[in-house]
Amino acid sequence: DTGVSQDPRHKITKRGQNVTFRCDPISEHNRLYWYRQTLGQGPEFLTYFQNEAQLEKSRLLSDRFSAERPKGSFSTLEIQRTEQGDSAMYLCASSLESLRKDTQYFGPGTRLTVL
Amino acid sequence: EDQVTQSPEALRLQEGESSSLNCSYTVSGLRGLFWYRQDPGKGPEFLFTLYSAGEEKEKERLKATLTKKESFLHITAPKPEDSATYLCAVRMRDTGGFKTIFGAGTRLFVKA
């Protein structure tokens, strides 16, 4: 399968714990995005990378959130000191940035539940 | 303020009853408009990209159209398996680059 993959698919944690999610993009894609989605809403942009450079971070991304893409391939999103409000689906997407084509392809998501 | 609004929030159709979903946007510097389908508990699945007013794309029972202010997703003779949430996203110019904004989606229910 050459699509975007995410791990784990589900994570249940207690408030105050740290969690880390992984995303493996489509191999030839140079852009990688993280989104957060809550029930009944569309995905909200968190951050994106072009190759290994983190080019933009949303105001939604508090200091407790950090993302990396160390070699321009897979990416990790870490949430420190989780809060109940962090419960959501975390989606990763990748795209091949070019003149015209900028379509983002999504992974299956990681469902986070903070108790 | 850049905004993407989808209507209706929910739509219930009988099998075979054609209809349209709307995505209206107020943005500057449109880079592209995207339609996705999302099933419960899964990531969005790409359907179409539209770049210019007047452009149309088709796939099976779905057809997407684009004007300068809105896009429509037409569903012809829907089947129960078309039941899902349909998301619209707009990519636009932003200071220093581009950004993507999603609408809240339209939940489609098709009854046999």
Interface residues (C-beta under 8 A of the other chain):
Chain A: V4 Q6 Y33 Y35 G40 Q41 G42 P43 E44 F45 L55 E56 L91 A93 R100 K101 D102 T103 Q104 Y105 F106 G107 P108 G109 R111
Chain B: V4 R31 G32 F34 Y36 G41 K42 G43 P44 E45 F46 T49 Y51 L87 A89 R91 G96 G97 F98 K99 T100 I101 F102 G103 A104 G105
